[in-house]
Amino acid sequence: MENGDRRRWRLVGASHTWRRHPAVRSGEQLTAGERAADRLRNGMGSWAFVLTALVFLAGWMAGNRNVGFDPYPFILLNLVLSCIAALQGAVLLIAARRSDQISAELALHDYQTNVNAAAIIESVAKMTDEIHRHVVPAGPDLAPSAAV
């Protein structure tokens, strides 16, 4: 692998290469639900989401210390966070199912590639045997001896 290829590989990241893999459906081939699952997984599984959530929580607590619409025990905030947690559980399940689907598509492609490679190897071996038979005629004096 050349130096530029290594750099590109690091920039793209090994986990993102399946998006351009010929065996994995992407773009318009996906259903709306699959595209939404990919977007939610990528959004909720990012540092941007974590930092945004922390800023939101800090802002809520600072704005509602003792005088806001949701004072100190932050009951409304707890309700909102519980609802988000419930939805995140469903999103995680959807994302896991989508990841399983991607893995299954990759595994099927690998299997088909292996079957094709085995067929090619078998035909090459038969051709090699046939060429060997035509080039090296079998005879009693040319046969390999058993007592070497």
N, C-alpha and C positions, 0 to 999 in steps of 0.2 A: 504494500500500500504506500503510495507516494505521500510526501509530507502534506501537500495541499488536501489530499483526500482525507488524511487523518484529521486535519483541522476542520474540514467540512463535517466529518462524522461527529466530532465533538460538539460542533455548533448545532447540528440537527438533533443529536441525542439519539441513543439507541432505542429508546422507548417510543419515538415518534416516527420511525422508519416504516412502520406498518401502514401509515397513511398513504404511502406511495407504492405499497406492495401490490402486485397485480392480482393477487388472490383475495384481497380484502376490498369489499365494496366501500365506496366513499362518495362524497359529494351528492349528486343527484340520484345515485343508485340507492341511497338510504331513505328510509321512511322519515316522515316528520318527527315521529317519536324517537327514532334512533339519533337523528341530528340533535334533538333537544337533550337527550341523555348525554351525548358527547359534550355539548356546550355546558350543561349543568355540572358534569363531572370535572371538566376543565376549569370552570369558574369556582366551584366550591372547594376544589382541591388545590387552591393556589395561595401563595403568600399574600396576594392582593386582597383576597377574601378575608383572610385572618386579620390583616392590618385594618381593613375597613370595619370589620366587626369590633375590633378593639377600640377604634376611634368612635364608632357609634355608641358603644357601651359607656366609654368615658364621657362623651357628650351628654348622654342621657342622664348619667349620675350627676354630672356637674350642673346641668340645667334643672334638675329636680331635687336638689339637696333637701331643702325643707319647705320650699315655697311653690314648687311646680305642681303640675297636674298629677304627678305620681311621686309623692314624697317618700322618704327614706326606705321603708322596707321594699320599695320598688315592686309592688305586686303586679302592676301592669307589665313592667319589664320582664318579670318572671313568666307571665303568661305568654308574652311575645316570644321569649327564648324557648319555652316549652313547645310552642307551635313550630318554630323553626327547627328544633331538634327532631320533632316528629316527621316533618317533611324531609329533613336531611336523611333520616333512616330510609325512607322510601327512595330517595335519590341515590343513596349508596347501593341499594339493592338493584335499581335500574342500571346503574353504572357497572356493577359487578356482572350482571347478566349480559350487558353489551361487551364487556371485556371477555367473557366466556365465548360469546359469539365470534369475536375477532380471533380468539385462540383456536376455535374450531375451524374457522375458514383457513387460517394459516396451516393448521395440522392437515386438513384435507388437501391443500395445495402441496404440502411436503410429501404426503403419501402418493399423490398422483405423480409428482416428480420422481419419486423413488421407483414407482412401478415402470414409468417410461424409461428411466435410466437402466433398470434391470433388463428390460426388453432390448434396449440398444446394446448393452454389454453382451447379452446372449447372442444377438445377431453378429456382433463383432467377433465373438469367440468362434461361432460357426464359420464365418468367413475366413478367419485365421486358420482354422483346421483345414478348410477346403484348399486354401492357398498352399498350406504346408503339404497337403497330399499331392498337389500338382507339381510342386517344385521338387520335393524329395520323394522319388518313387520308392515304394516299399519293396524290398527284396531280401532274400535270405542273407546275403552278404552285407547289406546295409542296415539290417535291423540291429538295434542296440543289444549288446550281449548281456546276459544275466550274470555272468561271472566276471566282473570287473574288479 
